[in-house]
Amino acid sequence: MLTLKLLREDPEFVIERLKVKNFDAKEIVDLILEADRQRRVIQTELDSCRARQNTLASQIGGFMKEGRKAEAEAVKAEVASLKEKSKMLEAQLQEKDEQQWKNVVLLPNLPCDQVPCGKGAEDNVVVKIVEDIPDLGENPLPHWELVKNLDIIDFDLGVKLTGAGFPVYKGKGARIQRALITYFLEKNTSAGYTEYQPPYMVNADSGFGTGQLPDKEGQMYYAPLDGFYMIPTAEVPVTNIYRDVILKKDDFPVKMTAYTPCWRREAGSYGKDVRGLNRLHQFDKVEIVRLELPENSYRALDEMVAHVEGIVKELGLPYRILRLCGGDMSFTSAITYDFEVFSAAQKRWLEVSSVSNFESYQANRLKLRYKDENGKTQLAHTLNGSSLALPRILAAIIENFQTPDGRIVVPEVLRKYTGFDIID
């Protein structure tokens, strides 16, 4: 969430920066500033009213002692009238606060200076590409056919049990899924991330804290009886561990990792991009989250990007790293790097990770702060990244490591976790 201080001091800067995200903020900013102006007028009147109340109230006792009962009663009546007026002004002030709040949360995070302008995925910038694409012959099979032939993932059974987008992993399919989770977690913990096992459902306060609410409410599964949301990523519960917390400078960096299943409605998705594991409603993901001092957050971002790259490289998959343009970035992000792996059978790139710096945007919503060297309270910076999302990683492994006779060679780095080196 953007700070009112920034909106008051430099509204034109906010409006211009949000144009990079193709977001026209002028109307909302104007509403916020008008509510702020009205709020200040009401606050001034309320302060004056309260001061007058206090002055008059202090006179009542003196009048009574002096036997000036009629004057004391007149002052009492005026104080009572001022109290009623104060209540009315307090209600008006609360109304303006609510108006201001509702509009401030509609503004996305400002993109940092490194973010390129653009409207969509076609305008993203490739910052690195490692194309060691395997030669699979003339007619390589897509993963949805390979897994059916090998009987390791059952999409039809998932439809029977739940619906489309909820696959069932079987035998070696389940074991390689578990192997990937263990491998990712061990890579993260060896890099200094503390492992957590958070709840898979969160309340509305947690959804708001990381920016899923109100922006992505329609994409989240909701249990109305309890008011809980199924998490779309471990980022939500893990980052919220530090909601309403004031840290010391010595506490930084805070590095956390977690495996969770994730749920997303993916409303509006259709076409070839949703085949097989390409787009699911339930999927597994390992996440890394960092809390940083503002002056260190971009160095931390580079470290996270390098960390994810090291994992993808060890898996032996062709990959590229993209810096997202403003129009393709999330509501909460200040800058995002996407990782994509190449699917040799589908002949296209599949996104497997996003690594983002949110600067102070989430921290302001979370009230996640720290005390600086002068004892002043400041907002921390938050970052997160997929390390990694499993479905498309598994799809790329299945397709890129297929043999001419339809078997799957397990990447060497995973074999100590699977206990086998081929799926047949």
C-alpha positions, 0 to 999 in steps of 0.5 A: 500500500502506498503511504499517504505521506507520498501521496500528499507530497508528490501526487504527480510522481505517483500518477506518472510512475503508475502509467508504467503499469498502464494504470491511470491513477489520477482520479483515485489520487484526486479522490484521496487528496480531496478526502484528505483535505476535507479530513484536515478541515474536520480535524481542525474543527474537532480540535477547536471544539474539544479545546473549547469543551475543556476550557468551559468544563474547567470553569464550571467548578469555579462558578459553582463555588462562587454560587453562580449556579445559573452561569454554571448551568449555562456552561454545562449546556454549552459543553453538552452541545459541544460534546454532541458536535464533537461526536458528529465531527468524529463520525465525519472524520471516520467516514473520511478515513474510510473513504481515503483507505478504500481508495488508497488500497486500490492503487498498485505498487509503484514500479522501480526505475528498472522496470521497462514500459510495456503492455503485456508479455510481448514487451518483457525483456530477456535478461539471460537465456540458456538454450541447451534444447535437447533433440527429441527427434521428429515427433516428441510427445507432450507430457499429458500423453507420456504420463498417461502411457506411463500411468504416473499422472491421472487427469481423468481421475482428478476430474472424477474426484474434484474437477479439471485442474486437480490431477492425481499423481501415482507411483513414480509420478508421486515419488518424483513430485515428492523428490522435487519438493525435498530437493527444493527445500534442501537447496533453500535451507542450505542457503540459510532459509528457515523452513516453515510449515504454515497453514494452508488457509488464511483469514482476510487480514492475511490476504490483505497484508500481502495484497491478494485482497482485494485485488485477487479475491475472485481468483481465490477459493473461499470458505464463507462459513469460516471466512477463510481463503485457500492460499494461492501461494505460501507467500501469504501465510509466511510473510504474515508471520511478521504482520504487526511486528516491529523488528530490530535492525540486527534481526535482518535479513529474515529468510524463510522457505515453505512448501505448500499446496496452492489453490487458484481458480484461474478464472478465464483460462482456456485454450492449449495453454491449460493442457495437462500440467500447464495450468492447474487449480491445485498445485505444489510450490516451494517458496522463499521469502525475505524481509530486508532493510530498504538499503539491502533489498535490491542486493537481496533480490539479485541473490534470490534470482541467482539462487533460483537460477542455480536450481534450474541449472542443476535440473539441466533444463533450458531456461531464460530470465525475463524482467517483466514490463510494467503491464505484465507485473503484479499489483503489489510488485515493484520489480519482477523477474520471471524464470521460464523453462523450455518445453521441447515437446510443446516447443514453447517457454513455460513460466516456473518462477517469479522473483519479486521485490515489493519494497515497502508496499506489503510492509505498509499493509502488514505494519511490518516495521523496524527501529532505525539507529535513531529509534525511529520506526521505519517500514521494512522491505519484503521479497518473495520468489518461487523456488520452485513451482512444480507443475511446469518444472515436472512437465518440462522434465517429463518432456525434455528427458523423454527417450525414443521409446517413451520412458523418462530419464530422471535428472541426476540431481534428483536420483538420490531423492527418487531412488530410481533413475528412470520412469518406465 
